[in-house]
Amino acid sequence: MEEFNIKDLKINFDISTIIEFINSKKAFEMDFYGNIYALNEASKKTPLVFKTKNDMTFDSTQIQTILETLFGKEYKLQTTATQGQITPVGAWQDIIGLNQDRMTYFDHQTDGVEVFEEKELEDIGWQAISLNIDYRTLCNHLEKECEGIFVYYDNGMHFNGFVILNDIEQAKEKMCEFVRVQINEKIEKEELFLDELEADEKEALEFFNYKGQ
């Protein structure tokens, strides 16, 4: 899984592409690789770092001033004649909002992972909880086994971030396989007794189609 720690991230982009959008007064968005797209045309599998607001009117004709107005202080813009660079850590909260409809899950600073945004993954997570397999354990496995992008802020004291998985169907398979392995381990460690199952545990075993070792 590809990872971006926004604390240390700098993103380069082509100024001429932005100028074209500004001249045409068309809104645009930028991803974490510095690619620039017309509004809402970037793939849902790529995280966004910036999106223009509706108003594309500027008080100056100077490109440098326009770019500074466009990005604001949070993005810490630097430019050369043809290339721009942003340091987006100051815009982290805005970036989380930009990717709300893209992320598979969000890892909160205090609460950890509370929910999977995709319903079928959330159903798996909900059933796994009945077997004392928490969301963080499931996410660790997804981050190890699945392709996707992990964007986070980590300064050594504080951490939060979000994951965008490439293939939800693969993630579902990986999660269910992992849970079945965990069930076997819990039985071997005498943490789960098949003849003393609670109702929610029975439901979970049926959900995961558990047939025994």
Buried (B, 14 or more C-beta within 10 A) or exposed (E): BEEBBBBEBEBEBBBEBBEEBBEEEEBBBBBBEBBBBEEEEBEEBBBBBBBBEEEBEBEEEEBEEBBBBBBEEBBBBEBEEEEBBBBBBBBBEBBBEBBEEBBBBBBEEEEBBEEBBBEEBBEBBBBBEBBEBBBEBBBEBBBEBBEBBBBBBBEEEEBBBBBBBBEBEBBBEBBBEBBBEBBEEBBEEEEBEEEEBEEEBEEBBEBBEBEEE
